[in-house]
């Protein structure tokens, strides 16, 4: 179980991310999760518990009762209501979000996507998102760089470069070489500062994007029809997308 905090102005929200393996005893709610939750309560903060607890909340079995009893005892509300894992033969709700106060919740639900066999769950909180500071990088601009002019300029400084051949001090040699190189580059490829903007993944081509759209379309179709044939078609598209992305990422890395 991992825990981290998020600040809302002068207040803190405690977020607990947890996972219960299928073969783990249900006593872990009482023996492990409850003591940590009670300790968090002493901080007098809003608390969210989220993760895959492998308790199907759509089935009235022992696992659901264990999690429901745990939530009721600690005054937690389980806000995810639709299946989070869908296969050709089953639909289960095992990825949950428990909140100490529903007054903090603006919206919650399940995101219909194909990135995993588990559908992502989400919750929107009534918080004011902090404005992220702009990110800048400083690099050389080769927009007007001319290799011939750069080489010619270096030739005019050949005396300084040749002087390092008669010098035995390694630090002085490096300092001279670096100074000549950088001072020349500053003229032909000056340093400039750029604001970094969000960019899409460079190797995800339009072809891959279209395949991803088709994959998502077939997933939605299966969720409506529950037809085994639609499930097979969806898996073919899903696997094809994975293969294409993996190959594109490899090619992108090799050509860089």
C-alpha positions, 0 to 999 in steps of 0.5 A: 500500500502506497500513500501520498498527500496532495495540497489544496491551498493550506489543506492536505488530501491523503491519497492511498493507493493499494492492491490486494492479490486474489489469493490474499486473505480478506482479513487484510482489510481488518489487519492491514488497511484499517490500522493505516486508515485509522492512523491517517484519520488522526491527521484530520484530512480528507482521505481517498483509497483507490486500487484493485482490491479484487472484490467484485462489487457487482456480485453479492459474495463474500469478497463484496461483503468484506469490502462493504463492511470495511467501508461502512465501519470506517464511513467510506463511500465506494463511488465506482458503479460500473464494470472495470474489467470486461472479458468475453465471458465476464464483467467485474467491478474490482477497481474501486475508489473509496472516499471519506467525504462525497462532498469533495467529489465532483464526478467519478466513473470509468474511462472506456479505453483499450490500454489495459484489460482493466478500465481506468477509474477516475474521480474529479475533485472540487479542487483548484488545480495549481498553474504549472510553471512554464518549462524552458530549455536552452540549446543552440540554434542551427537555423542559420548555421553554415558549416563552411563559414564555421570552418573558415572562422575556426581557421582564423583561430588556428594559432590558439588551437595549435598552441595546445600541442606545446602545452603539457597541462591537460586542464589548460589544453581543455580550457583553450579548446573549449573556449575556441569552440564555444566562442566560434559556435556562439557566432554561428549557432547561438544559444537560445532559450525555448519554451517547451510545449506539449507534443504528441508522441512523435512516432505515433503516425496517422495510420496508428491513430486510425487503427487506435480509433478502430480498436476503440470502436470495436471495443465499444461494439463488443460492450454493446453486443457481448458477441464473441465474434466482436470480442475476437475482432477487437483483440485483433485490432488491439494486438495490431496496435500494440505491434505497430506502436512497438515497431514505430518506437523501435524505428524512432529510437534507431533513427535518432 
